């Protein structure tokens, strides 16, 4: 699925020098190296503030908590009684919902668009119309899944009509854009993950909150340090969610190359598209018939292809077939969030979100990274053609 060695080898000396600087200055937690990364990140995203933190999960919680969306006290799934609510997708990584609960809000779910796999604005509006006032919906949390921004035109209209905040889960979308505006600069606040497999990746866990709000940025900086604005004076109950100097150093180096890497990912995606079409394997969609449904790119979107995800009717059999030939693949995500054991208290059942449930049975991510070679992609598509024949 991914060969990080190909990325790190040409950067080896540059990264070692940057790590050596952290050792020399001994600014291991936050410090100038982290601050320099934050300044560069904010410029690249086109936002006023970028706040580094310890993981993408913490970034989601910080974005929600800093915007004062929840009660501030973690909730159990299914808590009711006037608790603030946030609408999000059932087809995402677990942190999209766990962070809402941790911020003291109740997750409400809406189904996905079967073409993009992103949260469906029309399904969100149905939830808003049906939600009693006791649900106290405060925000929408769209996920820019697989590296393509959610339909921000539609979500902006909803936010304006219902007086809601928009918080971006941009964990997979560094460099993505909607109508020329970068992910991270679209909503009130956004959360990024720099997990080692991400397009922009650290050498460990790391994350970032982006916002144009001075107040939200100040709260995020406070909450990531146990609620301190001044050392040992705690204004609120925060968390230890600080970014360390080594990760800041690695990210500062990689930030210089990410635009080129994202361009290469788009080129790899176009290569897959051409190979599948040439082999006669591309179905029109949105659901698979005899072949595979290829990723759809919205005309307003700049996709960064964190993942190249196809749909196929015999997904599990195909994945086994590829594995037997030494070809990596992955399923993002095999169990929708509303069917996770830990979230049974939310009150949803099988059948509650048919599009998310069908996608979970059909999606398959194929190898994609900037250094992937043409011959490797040809091997992947040839194997899929053999399976389908």
C-alpha positions as CSV (number, residue, x, y, z in Angstrom):
1,X,0.0,0.0,0.0
2,X,2.8,2.4,0.9
3,X,6.6,2.5,0.7
4,X,7.8,5.3,3.0
5,X,11.4,4.4,2.4
6,X,11.1,5.9,-1.1
7,X,10.0,9.2,0.4
8,X,12.6,9.3,3.3
9,X,15.7,8.3,1.4
10,X,16.2,11.6,-0.6
11,X,15.3,13.6,2.6
12,X,17.6,11.7,4.9
13,X,20.3,14.3,5.4
14,X,17.9,17.2,5.5
15,X,15.8,15.6,8.2
16,X,18.8,14.5,10.3
17,X,20.1,18.1,10.2
18,X,16.7,19.4,11.4
19,X,16.5,16.8,14.2
20,X,20.1,17.7,15.2
21,X,19.0,21.3,15.6
22,X,16.2,20.2,18.0
23,X,18.8,18.2,20.0
24,X,21.1,21.3,20.1
25,X,18.4,23.7,21.3
26,X,16.7,21.1,23.5
27,X,13.3,22.5,22.7
28,X,11.7,19.1,22.8
29,X,8.1,20.2,23.4
30,X,6.6,23.0,21.4
31,X,9.4,25.7,21.1
32,X,10.7,27.6,18.1
33,X,10.8,24.6,15.7
34,X,7.1,23.9,16.2
35,X,6.3,27.6,16.0
36,X,8.2,27.9,12.7
37,X,6.2,24.9,11.3
38,X,3.0,26.5,12.5
39,X,3.8,29.8,10.7
40,X,4.7,27.9,7.4
41,X,1.6,25.8,7.7
42,X,-0.7,28.8,8.2
43,X,0.7,30.5,5.1
44,X,0.3,27.3,3.0
45,X,-3.3,26.8,4.1
46,X,-4.2,30.5,3.8
47,X,-5.4,30.8,7.4
48,X,-4.6,33.2,10.2
49,X,-3.7,30.5,12.8
50,X,-2.3,27.0,12.8
51,X,-1.9,25.2,16.1
52,X,0.2,22.1,16.2
53,X,-0.9,19.3,18.5
54,X,-0.1,15.7,19.4
55,X,-2.4,13.8,17.0
56,X,-5.3,14.2,14.5
57,X,-7.7,12.9,17.1
58,X,-6.6,15.6,19.5
59,X,-6.9,18.2,16.7
60,X,-10.5,17.2,16.2
61,X,-11.3,17.5,19.9
62,X,-9.4,20.8,20.1
63,X,-11.2,22.3,17.1
64,X,-14.6,21.4,18.6
65,X,-13.7,22.4,22.2
66,X,-12.0,25.6,21.2
67,X,-15.2,26.6,19.2
68,X,-17.2,26.0,22.4
69,X,-19.5,23.5,20.6
70,X,-19.9,21.0,23.4
71,X,-20.4,21.1,27.1
72,X,-16.6,20.5,27.7
73,X,-17.2,17.3,29.6
74,X,-16.9,13.9,27.9
75,X,-20.2,12.1,27.2
76,X,-21.2,8.5,26.8
77,X,-22.9,7.5,23.5
78,X,-26.6,8.2,23.6
79,X,-26.6,10.9,26.2
80,X,-29.7,13.1,25.8
81,X,-31.4,15.9,27.7
82,X,-30.5,19.2,26.0
83,X,-26.9,18.3,25.2
84,X,-25.4,20.1,22.2
85,X,-25.3,18.0,19.0
86,X,-23.0,17.8,16.0
87,X,-24.0,16.2,12.7
88,X,-21.4,14.0,11.0
89,X,-21.0,11.0,8.8
90,X,-21.1,7.3,9.8
91,X,-18.5,6.5,7.1
92,X,-15.2,7.7,8.6
93,X,-12.5,6.8,11.1
94,X,-13.7,6.4,14.7
95,X,-12.2,9.7,15.9
96,X,-14.8,11.7,13.9
97,X,-17.4,10.6,16.5
98,X,-15.2,9.9,19.6
99,X,-13.9,13.5,19.4
100,X,-17.5,14.9,19.4
101,X,-18.3,12.8,22.5
102,X,-15.0,13.9,24.2
103,X,-15.9,17.6,23.6
104,X,-19.2,17.0,25.4
105,X,-21.6,16.9,22.4
106,X,-24.0,14.3,21.0
107,X,-23.2,12.9,17.6
108,X,-26.1,12.9,15.1
109,X,-25.5,11.0,11.9
110,X,-26.6,11.4,8.3
111,X,-25.9,9.2,5.3
112,X,-23.3,9.7,2.6
113,X,-23.3,10.5,-1.1
114,X,-22.7,7.2,-3.0
115,X,-20.6,9.0,-5.6
116,X,-18.0,10.8,-3.4
117,X,-18.5,8.9,-0.1
118,X,-18.7,12.2,1.6
119,X,-21.4,13.4,3.9
120,X,-24.6,14.1,1.9
121,X,-25.8,17.7,2.4
122,X,-29.4,16.7,1.6
123,X,-29.3,13.9,4.2
124,X,-27.9,16.4,6.7
125,X,-30.8,18.8,6.0
126,X,-33.3,16.0,6.6
127,X,-31.7,15.4,10.0
128,X,-31.9,19.2,10.8
129,X,-35.6,19.3,9.8
130,X,-36.4,16.2,11.9
131,X,-34.3,17.1,14.9
132,X,-36.3,18.4,17.8
133,X,-35.1,21.6,19.5
134,X,-33.9,19.5,22.4
135,X,-31.2,18.2,20.2
136,X,-29.6,21.7,20.1
137,X,-27.6,21.2,16.9
138,X,-24.6,23.5,17.1
139,X,-22.4,22.3,14.2
140,X,-21.8,20.1,11.2
141,X,-18.6,18.1,11.0
142,X,-18.1,17.0,7.3
143,X,-15.1,14.7,6.6
144,X,-13.0,15.4,3.5
145,X,-12.8,11.6,2.9
146,X,-10.0,10.1,0.9
147,X,-8.6,13.6,0.1
148,X,-11.6,15.2,-1.6
149,X,-13.4,18.1,0.1
150,X,-17.1,17.7,1.0
151,X,-19.6,19.8,-0.9
152,X,-18.8,23.1,0.8
153,X,-21.2,25.2,-1.2
154,X,-24.1,23.1,0.1
155,X,-22.8,23.0,3.7
156,X,-22.2,26.7,3.7
157,X,-25.9,27.3,2.8
158,X,-27.0,24.9,5.5
159,X,-24.8,26.6,8.1
160,X,-26.2,30.0,7.2
161,X,-29.8,28.8,7.1
162,X,-29.6,27.0,10.5
163,X,-27.0,29.3,12.2
164,X,-24.5,26.5,12.6
165,X,-20.7,26.3,12.7
166,X,-18.8,24.2,10.2
167,X,-15.8,22.2,11.5
168,X,-13.7,20.4,8.9
169,X,-12.4,16.9,9.5
170,X,-9.5,17.4,7.1
171,X,-7.4,14.5,8.5
172,X,-6.9,13.1,5.0
173,X,-6.9,16.3,3.0
174,X,-3.8,18.4,3.3
175,X,-3.6,20.4,0.1
176,X,-7.1,19.7,-1.1
177,X,-9.3,22.6,-2.1
178,X,-12.9,23.6,-2.9
179,X,-13.3,26.4,-5.5
180,X,-9.7,27.3,-4.9
181,X,-10.0,27.6,-1.1
182,X,-7.8,25.2,0.7
183,X,-9.2,22.6,3.1
184,X,-8.5,24.1,6.5
185,X,-9.7,27.5,5.4
186,X,-13.3,26.6,4.6
187,X,-14.9,26.3,8.0
188,X,-14.8,27.9,11.3
189,X,-12.0,25.5,12.3
190,X,-10.4,22.4,10.8
191,X,-8.4,19.4,12.1
192,X,-5.5,17.7,10.3
193,X,-3.7,14.5,11.0
194,X,0.0,13.9,10.3
195,X,-0.1,10.1,11.1
196,X,2.8,8.5,9.2
197,X,0.6,7.3,6.3
198,X,-0.9,10.7,5.5
199,X,0.1,12.8,2.5
200,X,1.8,15.2,4.8
201,X,3.2,12.9,7.5
202,X,5.2,13.1,10.7
203,X,7.5,10.4,12.0
204,X,5.0,9.5,14.6
205,X,1.7,11.0,15.8
206,X,1.0,14.7,15.2
207,X,-1.9,16.9,14.2
208,X,-2.9,20.6,13.7
209,X,-5.9,22.9,14.2
210,X,-6.4,25.6,11.6
211,X,-8.7,28.6,12.0
212,X,-9.2,32.3,11.2
213,X,-10.7,33.0,14.5
214,X,-8.4,34.7,17.0
215,X,-10.6,33.4,20.0
216,X,-10.7,29.8,18.8
217,X,-6.9,29.8,18.2
218,X,-6.2,31.2,21.6
219,X,-8.4,28.6,23.3
220,X,-6.8,25.8,21.2
221,X,-3.3,26.9,22.4
222,X,-4.6,27.0,26.0
223,X,-6.4,23.7,25.9
224,X,-3.5,21.8,24.4
225,X,-1.5,22.7,27.5
226,X,-3.8,21.6,30.3
227,X,-5.9,24.7,30.1
228,X,-2.9,27.0,30.8
229,X,-2.5,30.5,29.4
230,X,0.2,31.2,32.1
231,X,2.4,28.5,33.5
232,X,0.7,26.6,36.4
233,X,-2.4,28.8,36.2
234,X,-5.2,26.7,34.8
235,X,-8.2,28.5,33.3
236,X,-10.0,25.4,32.2
237,X,-9.6,21.6,32.3
238,X,-7.6,21.0,29.1
239,X,-5.4,18.2,28.0
240,X,-1.8,17.3,27.3
241,X,-2.0,17.6,23.5
242,X,1.3,19.4,22.6
243,X,3.4,18.9,19.4
244,X,7.0,17.9,20.1
245,X,10.0,19.5,18.5
246,X,11.1,16.4,16.5
247,X,7.8,16.1,14.8
248,X,7.7,19.9,14.1
249,X,11.2,19.5,12.5
250,X,10.2,16.6,10.2
251,X,6.9,18.4,9.2
252,X,8.8,21.6,8.4
253,X,11.0,19.7,5.9
254,X,8.1,17.8,4.3
255,X,6.0,20.9,4.0
256,X,8.4,22.1,1.3
257,X,7.7,19.1,-0.8
258,X,4.0,18.4,-0.2
259,X,2.6,20.3,-3.2
260,X,4.8,18.2,-5.5
261,X,3.9,15.0,-3.8
262,X,0.2,15.8,-4.1
263,X,0.7,16.5,-7.9
264,X,2.3,13.1,-8.2
265,X,-0.6,11.5,-6.4
266,X,-3.0,13.1,-8.9
267,X,-0.8,11.8,-11.7
268,X,-0.9,8.3,-10.2
269,X,-4.7,8.5,-10.0
270,X,-5.0,9.5,-13.7
271,X,-2.7,6.6,-14.6
272,X,-5.0,4.2,-12.7
273,X,-8.0,5.7,-14.5
274,X,-6.4,5.2,-17.9
275,X,-5.4,1.7,-17.2
276,X,-8.8,0.7,-16.0
277,X,-10.5,2.3,-19.0
278,X,-8.1,0.7,-21.4
279,X,-8.8,-2.7,-19.8
280,X,-12.5,-2.2,-20.2
281,X,-13.0,-2.5,-16.4
282,X,-14.6,0.9,-15.5
283,X,-18.3,0.8,-14.6
284,X,-20.3,4.0,-14.8
285,X,-21.4,3.8,-11.2
286,X,-22.3,4.8,-8.6
287,X,-22.6,1.1,-7.9
288,X,-20.5,-1.7,-9.4
289,X,-21.8,-4.0,-12.1
290,X,-19.3,-6.3,-13.9
291,X,-16.2,-4.2,-13.3
292,X,-15.1,-1.5,-10.8
293,X,-16.3,2.0,-10.2
294,X,-13.5,4.5,-10.2
295,X,-13.1,7.5,-7.9
296,X,-15.2,10.6,-8.9
297,X,-13.7,14.0,-8.7
298,X,-16.1,16.9,-8.3
299,X,-15.5,19.8,-10.7
300,X,-15.1,22.3,-7.8
301,X,-12.6,20.1,-6.0
302,X,-8.9,19.7,-6.0
303,X,-8.5,16.1,-4.9
304,X,-5.2,15.0,-3.2
305,X,-5.9,11.2,-3.4
306,X,-4.8,10.3,0.1
307,X,-6.5,7.1,-1.1
308,X,-7.5,5.8,-4.5
309,X,-10.7,3.9,-3.7
310,X,-12.6,1.7,-6.1
311,X,-16.0,0.0,-5.6
312,X,-16.4,-3.6,-6.6
313,X,-19.2,-6.2,-5.9
314,X,-16.8,-9.0,-4.8
315,X,-14.6,-6.9,-2.7
316,X,-13.4,-9.4,-0.1
317,X,-12.7,-12.0,-2.7
318,X,-10.7,-9.5,-4.8
319,X,-8.7,-8.4,-1.8
320,X,-7.8,-12.0,-1.0
321,X,-6.8,-12.6,-4.7
322,X,-4.6,-9.5,-4.6
323,X,-2.9,-10.5,-1.3
324,X,-2.0,-13.9,-2.7
325,X,-0.1,-12.1,-5.5
326,X,1.7,-9.8,-3.0
327,X,-0.4,-6.7,-3.9
328,X,-1.5,-4.5,-1.0
329,X,-5.0,-3.1,-0.5
330,X,-7.0,-1.8,2.4
331,X,-10.7,-1.3,3.4
332,X,-11.5,2.2,4.6
333,X,-13.9,1.4,6.4
334,X,-15.3,-2.1,6.8
335,X,-17.8,-1.3,9.6
336,X,-19.8,2.0,9.6
337,X,-19.5,3.9,12.8
338,X,-23.2,3.5,13.8
339,X,-22.6,-0.3,13.8
340,X,-19.5,-0.2,16.0
341,X,-20.0,-1.9,19.4
342,X,-18.7,1.1,21.3
343,X,-21.3,3.3,19.7
344,X,-24.4,1.2,20.1
345,X,-25.7,3.8,22.6
346,X,-26.3,6.3,19.7
347,X,-29.4,4.3,18.9
348,X,-28.9,3.5,15.3
349,X,-29.3,0.0,13.7
350,X,-28.4,-1.9,10.6
351,X,-30.3,-0.2,7.8
352,X,-30.2,3.2,9.3
353,X,-27.7,4.5,6.7
354,X,-27.9,2.2,3.6
355,X,-25.4,4.1,1.5
356,X,-22.7,4.0,4.2
357,X,-23.4,0.3,4.8
358,X,-23.2,-0.6,1.1
359,X,-20.0,1.4,0.7
360,X,-18.5,-0.5,3.6
361,X,-19.1,-3.7,1.7
362,X,-17.7,-2.5,-1.7
363,X,-14.9,0.0,-1.2
364,X,-11.2,-1.0,-1.7
365,X,-8.2,1.2,-1.6
366,X,-5.4,0.4,-4.0
367,X,-1.7,1.3,-3.5
368,X,-1.1,5.0,-4.2
369,X,1.8,7.2,-3.1
370,X,3.9,9.7,-5.0
371,X,6.8,7.3,-5.8
372,X,4.6,4.5,-7.1
373,X,5.8,3.3,-10.5
374,X,3.9,2.8,-13.8
375,X,4.8,-0.9,-13.9
376,X,3.5,-1.4,-10.3
377,X,0.2,0.2,-11.2
378,X,0.0,-2.0,-14.3
379,X,0.6,-5.1,-12.1
380,X,-2.3,-4.0,-9.9
381,X,-4.8,-3.5,-12.8
382,X,-3.7,-6.6,-14.6
383,X,-4.3,-8.7,-11.4
384,X,-7.8,-7.1,-11.0
385,X,-8.6,-7.8,-14.7
386,X,-7.5,-11.4,-14.2
387,X,-9.8,-11.7,-11.1
388,X,-12.8,-10.2,-12.9
389,X,-12.4,-12.4,-15.9
